[in-house]
Amino acid sequence: MVKSAGTERISLAKVMTVTRPIALLATLLLMIPACAQQAPDLCIDGGFETAGGWELVLQQGAEGTMEYDASRARSGAQSLKLTKTNGRGYVVLRSAQPVSPEVGQTYFFRGWFHADEAPVSSALMFRVREKDANLSYDAIDRSYGWSGHSFIVPAPPGKWEKRIIGFSATEPREVYLHVVLYGNPCEVWLDDLQFTTQQEILQSEKPEPVERFTDAQVDALLALREPVTGAIEVRDGVSTMVVDGQPVPPMLYKVSGPEKAHYADFAYAGVDLITVPVELGNIPNRPGVWLGEGQYDFTLAETIIRTALRRNPNARIILDVWAYPYATWGDEHPEECWTDAAGQRAYTDFFNLQGFSDTLEELEGGRGKYFWYPSYNSDLWREDVSAATMALIEHLNGTPLGKTICAAFVTGGHDGQFVSLRPHHDFSKGSVAKWRQWLRETYTLDELAVRWGQRYDSYEAIPVPDAPPTANGMETKPPYQGPSPDIDYRTFAEDQTWVLRDHIAQAAKQAIGRPIFTLAYSAGSDGIFDTEYVDVAGHMTYYPYRRPGLPTGYEISDAYALHGKMFIQELDVRSWVGSVYPEVYQTWIGAGLTPEEFRNIHRKLVGLSLTGGHGWWYYDMHHYFAAPEIISEIGRVREIAAETWPTGDTFRPDVCVVRKPGQDAYVSAPLSSIMAGETFQTMLLDTSGVPYDSYFLSDILANEELQDYRVYIFANTRYLSEQERAAIRETLMGGDRVLVFLADSGYITDAGPSAEALSEFVGMAVTSDGGYSRAPAFVDVQHTLTQDVQPLQGMSEFLVGLMTQSGASSFTGRPQRFDVVDPAAIALGHYDDGAVAMATRNLGGWTSVYLGVPNSLDGAMLRNIADEA
């Protein structure tokens, strides 16, 4: 035992041994729907053991082959090798005979494939359609199917990946099974295809947390401890988490509720930084400590913290304050609630805004289920929730339990992340006043007249704009839109969520009376940089791209240390424990279903954080980490992190990606391929082999040390003000730099979309008809910048091609095409009609590379650009 917890860590190794036996294979039970016998498989020769069951169809200019291969097989004697040799069209393997699925039944077309390697811009898709139908995506799988079952996952020898989609017939149909290769050249081996109603659903153990210490032992250990302190400091240019004056790996265990918190297991792994959630407001069916105005009962908070300490008495606690009101707060302050244009108040049953109503009694469940939702913009709400936060922390700090608190996590609002909901503008009195004040501080009335095309005589005359109506389709408006009241309101609303977070974080720091740090969820915005009291922001990678073999498409700004902040990646990694998922969803969620898979996913994601100078937290919503194999792996990674953190790395790449927050607002389609394709573009960058930094434009223009990269990639800068354009010309367009512009860079001005403004910005003449387009680009020019570049370019078009072979899609809006019409530019690629799609031009002092197809900077082209620079 220790003499003082302030000088030495309490040794728990002997008592924290994980004794719970978990038989891995026993937890991986595949549940078959109840039936008298196994469901029939309608797929004929899905194992490719005989010839003749399948035929090759080449569509839209595709070139490729099929061949039976006895050198590789998942089962049986052989597999089928499917190859695509160019970048055009679709290579389709189609069943020779149709199948007749039973009406109303859900079928699953599954199979296994192996690929040695494949570019990001190639896809393997399963489709069930009529013989000559457009092979469009089926909505039965929602977004899980296309995002989780399209990319080709390279695998080591002998490993086969599963692919599966759902299908249901609403009327009698004869359909064919299609396996489709799309995109750039690639080859895959296929085996064991099935078409059956049988679905595999993973059922696994949900071990309960264990408590290894008594309250008496906890009290004895607490008596030895000194109050813990925490801070985020920038050391040697790296955002560093400091606990009790010492740098520690920023590695946390975050839980959604105390009843599922496996603190003891994580203690065994050496992870003592843990969140302990405490709900402020006492609401229906969810007890809290805040009972009414000025009324508290902190017994619940003490109980929750004691439970955590019985599981790990060494814990350095991050108090997770769930900042929601008590049940009658909205009744006492009706004007302070989130309000729609009709004057109805928002209501909720816990933390997500559910809708708007005049009364709660008219809702099913009434006051026994619902309560009113406070406005993010209400000064009274900010004051009341901050006072409740202070009361909670002051109380805990007056007990030995308060010694354990080193940080506070601010959780609140929609989804616990203070999401500013686009369809629900806030018309409450306080919100209207703040909106006008924000406009007054941001724009002159003359500037607003240019931006909005409408003049107001005073700020007091400016209303909160109506929320945009729900779109009836993806392409009801032009692809891009200029500045508008709605776009500015979205920026205002997001800004105000950070003001609220900051208010609560300030209260937490003031209440504790010693150094602590604060954390909050973020959706990737730069709002934290404007806060004074919030130190850490975090969010997660997208689920399906966590799988080994795929790039994540995950890019975080390197600017956090510039602002004295830290970023933490959320790892809500699923496993074979605590999971109950249908088959299509199971692959989409990116779960590691064996110790090896979990290890690969885990180290891939932690590696992103370590190399990016970021932290990570394990988010446990349902016993996801409660297995000895997982805890052992986490413990090993903690040891590696302790040896390598902080890195103090002084390496500076030659390439910088330039981004601006809030750019999605200028794209009209609610699920535009222009926006969604940006993740795929980041995948291309990440597989290029070229190291790069990523900064917001505002940081680059404000810091001279960020103005000396050799290559700048303008990846997400569609709206630029005149001041920003002038600053870029002055600071970056010179010095023999190379500036790469993706499609819509600088296309939006204060007065709206302008091809002329884009042309002036990128340094070459560009035109566009302003409409939606299916216009893939092809690299068909021999040039130093096109060496080894894949033929098909345009990840936005690639996304549309996943959804439908031709025309528009109900799942995503098509991109807009931009043509280079500058005789002084050198073409690098063309559209099918011969127009120039991408080009380069030396502008005397700097070189412009312009790519007119959204999200079309190939990894090989980036390597070539970096070599030339």
N, C-alpha and C positions, 0 to 999 in steps of 0.2 A: 504494500500500500504506500501511498505517497504522504509526504508531510504537508505539502501545499500544492493544491491543484493549479495555482498560479505559476508554478515553476516546473511541474512535471506532469505528464499525462498519466491518469490512473490506468494501471495495467489490468486489462480484462481478458487477456488472451486465454487464460486457463478456464475462465468461466463462460466464455462466449462461443465455445465449440458448437458448431451446428450439428445437432444430433438427429434432427428429423430426417428419417429415411425417405427418399423419393426415388422410386424406380422409374426412370425416364421412359422406358418403353411402356410401362403400365399407364402412364398418363396420356400417351399418344393413342387414344382410342378413336377409331373412325366409326362414327355412328351411321348406320344405314337405316333409312326410313322404314318404319314397320311394314312388312309385307310377308306374304307366305314364302316367297323365294326371291332371290336376287333379281332386280329389274333387268329386262332384256336389253341387250346392246344392239341398236339398229345400224351401227356402223359396220359395213362389210369390209373385211380384210383390213382392219385398222392396224394390224401388225405388219402389213406389207410382206407377208410370207409367200404370196403368189402374185404373179403379174396380171394386170387387166382390171383391177378394181378401181383404178384411179387414172385420170387423164390430165395432161398439161394444157393450160390455156394461157396464151400470152395476150395481154390487153394493153391498149393505148401506147404501143411502141415498145413494150417491154421485151427484153431478150433474156432467155434463161433455159435451164434444162432440168430434167428429173432423171434419176437413176437409182436403181436398187443397189444397196451397198452391204455386202456380207462381212465387211471389216469392222462394222460398228452395229451394235444392236442393244437396246435396253432389255429386250426379251426376245426369245425366238432366234432365228438364224440370220436375220438381216433387218435393215432399216431402209428408209428412202431418203436420198439426198436431193434437196431442192436448192437450186442455184439461180441467182439473179446476176446478170453480167453487165447491166447498164443502169442509168439513173432514171429511165423513163418508165411510166406505166406500172402495171401490176403483173407479177408472175403468179398464176393461180393453179393450185392442185385441186381438182374437183372430183368428187366421187362419180364413178361411171354410171351408177344407178341412183335414182331418187329414193328418199325415205318418206314415210307417211306418219308423222307424229300424231299422237292422240290429242284431240282438241281439249284444251284446258289444262293439260299436263305441262309441267315445267321440265324441260330437258337440259342436259349439260353436255356440250361438245367439248371434250377434254382430250388432251394428248400430251406427249412429252417430246421435247426437242433438245438438241445439243448444237452449240455453235462454238467453234474455237475462238473466233473473234468476229466483231461486227461493228460498223460505225454507228454512232448515235442516230444518224439520219437514215436508218433502215428499220423496218418493222416486220413482225410476223403476226398475222391476224387470223383468227378463226371466225368464219361467218357461215350462217345457215340461211340460204336464200334460194329462190327459184333459179333455174338453169342459167338464164341470161339476164338476171336482174342486176341492178346497181347494188354492189356489195356494201351497203351502208351499215353503220353501227346500230345495234339494237338497244333501245332504251331500257330493256329489262334489267340490265346490269348497272344502270345509273352511270356514275362516273368511274365506278370501280373497275369496270371491264376494260375500257380503252386505256386508262392510265396505268393499270396494273398488268395488262395482258397484251401489250403491243410491242414494247421495246424488246429487242433481242438481247438476252443476258448471256454473255460469254461465260464459259465454264471450263474447269479443268478436265482432263481426260477421264472418261467414265462417269461423269456427272450429267444427269439429264434434268432439265427444268420443265415444270408443268405449265401448260397453258389451258385455260378453260373459259368458256362463255356460257351464258344461259340462253334459252330459246323457249317460246311458248306460242302455240298456234291457236288463234281465236276462231278459226274455221278450218274445214278440211283443206289440206294443202299437200302437194308433193314438192319437197324441197331437196336441195343438194347440199352436201357438206363441202365447204371451201376452206382451203388453207392458202393464205395469201402472203407473198413476199412483196413488200412495197418499199420504195425509196432507193437508196444507193446500193451498189453491188455487195452481195453477201451470199453466204451459203449456210444451210442448216440441215441437220439430220432429224428425221421424224420417226416416231415409233409409238405403238400402242394407242392409237386414236380410238375414242369411244363416243357414242351418242346414246345417252341413257337418262332415265329419270332418277337414277341413284345419285345421291349427293353425299359427299363426305363432310362431316361436321366435327371439328376437333372438340373433344371434351377433355378437360384436364382438372387436376386437383386445384383447390383454392385453400392452401394451408393458412391457418389462423396465426396471427403474430404471437410471439412468445414473450413473457415477462420473466426475467431472470433475477430480479432484485425485489426486495420488499421495500415498503415505504420507510421502514426504520433504517435500512441500509442506505436508501437514497438520502434521507435526512443527515445521516452521519457523513456521507460523502459531500453533500452540499456545505456542511459546516467547514470543510477543508478548502472549499473553492473561493477564489477571489472573483469579483465581478468581471465577466469577460468583456472585451472590447473588440470592435471591428471597424474596418475602414477600407475604402478603395483608393489606392495611391498609384500614381504613375511612376514606375521605377525603371530607369534605363529605357524609356520610351514604351514600356509595356504596362498595361492596366493590371494591377496586382491586388489580390485580395489579402488583406492583412488582419490577422486575428491575434489578439494579445501581443501586438507589436511585431509579430513574425509573419513573413509571407507564407501562404499555404496554397496548395493546388485548389483552384476554384471549382470544387467538385462537391455537389450538394445532393441530398436526398429530399425530394419534394413529394408530398402526399396530398391526395384529394380529401382524405378524412382520417381521423385518428384510429377508427376501428379497423382500417386496412393497412396500418403503418407498420412495416417490418423494420423498426428501428434497431432491434437487436441483431438482425442479420447484417445490416449495414455497418453496425459497430464492429462486427467480426471482420468486415472488409476494411475497417479503418476509416470509415466515413462518419465523422461526428457532426458535420454541418448538416442540420436537418431542419425542415420546416414543420411547424406545429400549427395547424389551422384553428383559429378561434373565430366563431361568427359573432359579430357585434349585435345586430338586431335580432330580437326574439320574434320570430314570425311563425305562422301556422306550420305545424309539423316539423319545425327545425328550431330547436331552442338556441337562444343566444344570451349574451350577458347584458345587453342594453334593453331594459324592460319598458322604458318610457322616458319622458323628458326629465333628465336629471336622476333617473332611477336605474340602478345597476344591481346585479347579483353576479359576482365574479367566481362563484363556486365552480361553475362549469369550466371556466378557463383554468383554474387551479387543478381540477380533476384531469383535464386533458394533458396539461404539462406534466403532472405527476405520472400519468400513464406512460408518456414518452420517456421519462427518466427511469422508470422501472425497467424499461427495455434497454435504455442506454444512459446511465448516469453521467457519462462523459460528454453528453450532447452539448454542442454549441448551437443554441436554438435560434432559428430565424422565425420570429413570431409572424405567422401569416394571418393578417387582419382582414377578415372578410367584411368589407365596408358596405353593409346593407342596413336599412332602417329597421326600427321596431315596427310592429304590424300597423299601428295607428298613426304613424308619423305623417303619412299622406293625408289622412283625414284632418289632422290638426293644422296642416299647411297645404291646402289644396292648390294655391297659386304657385307653389314651389315644385309641383310635379311636372314631369315630362308631359307635354300637351300637344295634340295634333291641331290641324288647321280648323277643325270643327269645334274645338274647345274641349274635347274629351281627354280624359287623363289616361296615361299608360298604366298598365297593371302587369303583375308578374306573380308566379307562384314560388319563385326562389330567386334566380339571378338573371334569367333571360327575359327581355321584354316580350310579353305574350300578345299584346294588342291594346286597344283603346276602348273605353267605355264611360258612360255617365255614372253608373253605379256598379258596385261589386256584387250586389245582391242579384242582379240579373244574370250573372255568370253561373254556370253549373259548378257547384262547390262553394260559391259565394265567399264570404269572409273566412270560412273554415279552410279555404285553400289559397285565396289571393290577397294581395295588398297593393297599394299604389306605388308607382315607380318614381323616385325623385329625379329631378332634372340635374344633369351633369353641371348645368350652368347656374344653378341656384346658389347664391351667396349663403343663404341660410343653411342649405344642405351641406355645403363645404364646412361651414362653422360647426354645425351639429355633429357631423360624422368625425371631424377632427377632434372635437371635444370628447366624444365617446372613445376615440382611439387613445387620447391622452389619459383619460380616466382609467382605462384598462391597463395601460403600461405603468402608470404611476402606482396603481394598486399592486401589480405584480412586483414592481421594483421595491415595494415596501416589505416584501417577503423574501425568504431565501431563494425562491424560484426565479426571481428577477435577475439573480447573478448569472443565469445561464443564457440570457438574451444578448446576442451579438449583432442582430440585424432585424429588420422588419420588412415583410413582404406586403405590398399594397394590392389586394385583390378586390375587385368590385365591378359594377356595371355589367353590361351584357357579356355573357360568356366568361365573366371574371376578368376580362381584358379591357373593360371600358370601351367596347366597340361603339363607334359612332355609326349608327345604322342609316345607310343611304335612303331607304324608302320612308324614313320616319324623321322628318325635321321637327325641331322642338320650337313650338310657338308660345311657350310660357313667357310671362312678363319679363322675368330675369334673363331668359335666353334672347329675347328680342333686343333688350338693352345692351347685352354683351355683344351681340352681332353688330349692332350699329357702332359700338365703341371700337370693335376690332377693325371695321372698315375705316373709321376715322384715323386709326393709328397706322393703317396699311396703305390707303390710297387717298388721293385728292378726289374731289367730285369730278374734276375734269378727266382724271385717269379712269374713273369708273365709267364715265360717258363713252370713252373709247372702248373699254373692255366689254361693256354690256350693250352698247348701241342704244342706250337710253339715259337721259339726263334727269337727275334729281336736284331740287333746289336746296335740300338739306339732308343730312344723314338721318334726321328724325323721320323723314318721309319714306325711308327705304324699308320695305317689309322683309320679313323672312320669306324666301322664295318657297313656292309649293314644292313638295317632294316630287321627284320625277315619277310619272306613272309607270307601273310595271309593263315592260315591253311585251307586245304580242308576238314578237319575233326577233331574230338576231340582227336584222338589217332594215329596221324601220326608219333609221336616220342615216345620213352620210357617215362614212367610217370615222371621220374626225370631227370634233366640234371645238370652236374657239372659246375663249374665256366667257363666263356667264355667271349670273348670280348663283346658280346651283353649284358650279365648280368652286367658286369662292366660299360658299357656305360649307362645302365639304371640308375645305382646308381649315376654316374657322372651327368647325365642330371637332375635328381631330386635335387641333391645338388646345381646345378647352379641356379635352380629356386629360391632357398632360398637366394643365393647371390644377385640375382636381387631384390627380395623383400627387403632385408636388405639395399641395396643401396638406394632405394626409401624411405624407412622408415627413414634412416639417414638424407636424404634431408629434409623430413618433420619436423623432430625434430630440425634441425639446423635453418630452416627458421622461426619457430615460436618464438624462443628465450626465451621460458619458458618451464617448465616440461609438457609434454604430453605423452601419450602412443600410441602405434601403433598396428594395428591388420592386419591379413591376413587370407585368407582361407587356409585350410590344408586338405590333403587327409589321415590323420592319421599317417604320417611319423614323425620321430623325428628331421626333418631338422631344425625346429625352435630353437632347443637347441644349434645349432651352430651359430645362429645369434647374433649380438650385439645390434641391434636396434629394432627388431620385438619383441613385448611383449606378444601378444595374438594370438593364433591360434584357429580355429574353424571348425567344420563340423557337420554332422547330423546323426541321427539314420536312419536306413532303414525304408521306409514308411510302409510296411504292418505289421511290428511287433510293431508299436506304439499302436495298438488297445488294449483296456482293455482286460485282461485275458491272454495276451501273453507276454513272456519275450522279451526284445528288441534285445538281442544278442549284446549289445553295450558295449564295454569295452575301457576305455581310460586309458592311462598310468598315474600312480600316481607320475610321475617324474617331472611334471611341476614346482612344488614349489622348487624342488632341483636345478633347473636351473633358478629360478627367473622369470618364465613365468606363464601364465595363459591359461587354456583351456576354450572355450565357446562352448556350444552345440547350434546348429542352430535348431530353432523350426519354420519350414515353415509348420505349422499345418493347414490343410485345414478344412473348415467348411461348413455350409449351405449358407454362403455368398460368392459371387464371384466365385462359382464353376459351371462348365459346363463339366461334365465328363460322358462318357459311363459307363455302369453298372459294367462291370468286373474291369475296371480301378478305378472306384469310391471306391470299397472295397480295392483294392491294395494300393491306395494312403493314406489310414488310416485316412480318414476325420472324424471329429466329426460332425454328421449331426443333432444333437439336443444339447441343452445346457448341458444336463447330460453327453452325450458322449464326448463333447468337454472338459468339466470339468475333466472327468476321464483321458482322454488322456493327457491333459495339466498337471495335477498334477503328473501323472506317470512320464512324461519326466522331469519336473522341479525337482521332487524328486530325479531323478538320478543325476542332477547337484548339488543339495544341499548336498546330502550324499557324492558325490565325490569331493566336494570342488571346483566345476566348476561354471562358469557363464552360461548364456543362452541369446540368442537374438531371437526375433520374426522376422522372415523374411517374409515380405509382398510383394508378387509379383502381387496380383490381388484382393485387398480388402478382404482378408481372415478373418480379425478380426473386420470388420466394422459392429458390432451388439452390442446393449447395453448389452445383456447377456454375451457376450465374454469380453467386456471391464470391466464389473463389476467383472468377474472372474479373469481377469488379475490384477485388482486393489487389490482384496483380497489376491492373491498370493504375490503381492508386499509387502503387510502388513506383511504376514507371513515371507517372506524373510528378511524384515527389523528387525524383532524380533529375527531371528535365525542366521543371517550372521554377521561376520564370526563365524564359529562354534568353532574354537580352539580345536577341538576334538583330544584327545591324545590317543584314542583307537588304539591298534595295534593288528591286527589279527595274527594267527599262520601260515597262508597260503599265499604264494606269487606265482603268475603266472609269468613265465619268457617268454619274447618274444624278437624277433629281427626284426627290420624293413627290408624290401626288400626280405623277404623269398619267396614270390610268384614267383619271377624270376626263382627259381630252379624247378618249376613245369611246365611241357611242355604243357599240354592241355590248350587252351586259356580260357576255362570255366570249369576248373577241379573241381570235387567234393571234392578233397583234400582241395582246397582253399575255395570254397563256403561253405563247411561243417564246417569251423571254426566258422562261425556265429552261427550255430546250437550247436556247442560245448560250446560256451559261454552261450547260453541259458541253457544248462544243468548245468553249473556252477552257473548261476544266480538263478536257481530254487532249488539249493542244500540246501539252508539255511545256508551255510558256508560262513562267511565273508572272503574276501581275498583282498590283494593288488596286483597290477600289475605293473611291472617295466621292462624296457628294460635290457637285460643282461649287457650291458656296464655300466649302472648305478649301478647294483648290484655288479659288480666286482670292481667298483671304490669307493664304499662307504661301509665301514665296518658295519655301522648301518643297512644295508640292507642284511647282511650275517648271521643274527641270527633268521630267521624264522624256524619253526619246519618242514614245508612242502614246497617244491618247485615243481611246476608243469611246466615242459618244454613243452609248448603248441605250440610254433611256432619257433623252433630253428633247422631247418633241416640242415642248413649250419653252421658249426663251424670251425674256424681256429684251428691250433694246439695250438696256444697261448691261445685261449679261453678254449679249452678242459683242458689244464694244469691248468689254473686258476680256473676252476670249481672244478677239483679234489682237489686242494689245499684249497679252501675256503668253499666249500659246501658239499663235500663227506666225512662226519664225523659228530661228535657231536650228534650221534643217530638221525639224521634227516631222513626224508622220502623224497625221490626224485621220482617224478612220471614222466615218459617219454611217450609221445604220439607218437606212430608209427614211424615217420621218424626223431625223435630227433637225431641229430648228424650223419645222414645218408650221408650227402654230405661233402666231404673233399675238400681240395685244388686240389686233383687229380681226383675228381669225386665221384659218388655214391659208397659206400662201406659198405656192411653188416658187414664186419669184424670191421671196425671203429665204427659202431653203436653198435656192441656187446661189444666192449671194453668200450665204453662210458656208456652204460646203466648197465653194470655189469652182463650180462647174454648172452648166446649164442643165436643169432638170425640169421635166414636165410631168403632170399627172392629170387624168380625167376626173379625179375626185370620187370615183366609184369603187364598188367592191369588185374583186377580180380573182379568178383562178389562173394565176400566171407564174408557174415555177420558172426559175432561172436555171440555165445550164452553163457550166464553165466549159467553153469550147474554144478557148484562145490559149496559145502557147506564150507564156510570159513568166518571168521570174516569180511573180506573185501567185501564179496558178499551179506551180509545180506540186504534184501529188494531191491536189485539191479534188475532193469528190465531185462528180459531175452534177448532181442535183443540189441546188441551193435554195434555202428558204424554209426555216423551221415553222413559220406560221402556215405556209402552204402545206408543209408536211403534216401539221396537225389537222388541217381541213381534210387532207387525203386519208387520214385515219378514219374519219367520220363518213366520208362519202367519196365515191370514185369520180363524180362529176357534179357540177352545179353547186348550189348552196346547201348548207346543213342547218338543221334545227338545233344542233348542239353547240355550234361556234360560228361567229361571224367571219367571213372571209377577209383577207387583208386587202389593202389598197396598193396598187402597183405604181411605181415611180420609174420613169424612163430618163436615161441620160441622153441629151441631144446636143452635147458640146463637141464640136469638131476638133477641139484641141485636146480632148481627153482620149486616153488609150483604153479601149474596151477590154474587159476581163471576162465577161459573160453576157449571154443574150437570152431574151425570151424566145418562145417558139416562133413568133412572127418576125424575128430578126432584129427587133429593137434592142438597144443596149441596156442591160439590167445592172451592170456593175462596171466601174471604170476607175482609173487613176489619172491624176494630173499633177505635174510639177508646177508649182505656183511661185517659183523664185524665192527661196528661203524656207519653204515648207512644202510638203507633199500631201495631197488630198487623196484618200481612197474612199470612194462612195459606193455603197451597196444598196441598190434601189429596192431590193426585196426584203421585207421585214425579217429580222433575225436570221441573217445569212452569212455571218462571219465564220467560215469554216476553220477548224483547228489548224489544218495544214496551211491555210492562207495566213493565219496569224503568225505561224512560225516563219513563213517567208517574209512577212512584213518586218518582224523583229530582226531577222537576219539582215535585211536590207538597211534597217535603221542603224 
